[in-house]
Amino acid sequence: MTRRRTSYSRSSERSSNSRSRSYSTRSKSYAEERVERLTWFFLVLAIAGVQIIQQGGAALPNWVIPFAGCVVLLGSGMYQYSKRWRVAPTTWLAGALLAGMTLINLYVNPSLNFLGVSLIVFAAVILMGLLTGET
């Protein structure tokens, strides 16, 4: 005697299998990859722009670089999230860390220079993006 499976069990198995397969084999669209590369570009551009301006003789406040990185990362994360794309946790964490550094520079101790820490955070975001394929 063979036992027949109900259509309910087959459909639930099929949907759970297709969900796990689609998530694990999901590849990014060209637009997703482009936004991630633009995020990296804007991080590098923020550092380069500030350095060029400072070499020209203008003095910028210490909070400018962490603020620029915060805007780039959190802005990119919100844009990707609004498109229902996956956003890596490193994007949110690094953006929050840079926002914290900006607030510390603005309200607690304006003389602290977070240039080195900001560069490390930027490099970590780009490195994690290269290693994991997500930003």
Buried (B, 14 or more C-beta within 10 A) or exposed (E): EEEEEEEEEEEEEEEEEEEEEEEEEEEBEEEBEEBBEBBBEBBEEBBEBBEEEEEEEEEEEBBBBBBBBBBBBBEBBBBBEEEEBEBBEBBBBBBBBBBEBBBBBBEEEEEBEBBEBBBEBBEBBBEBBEEEEBB
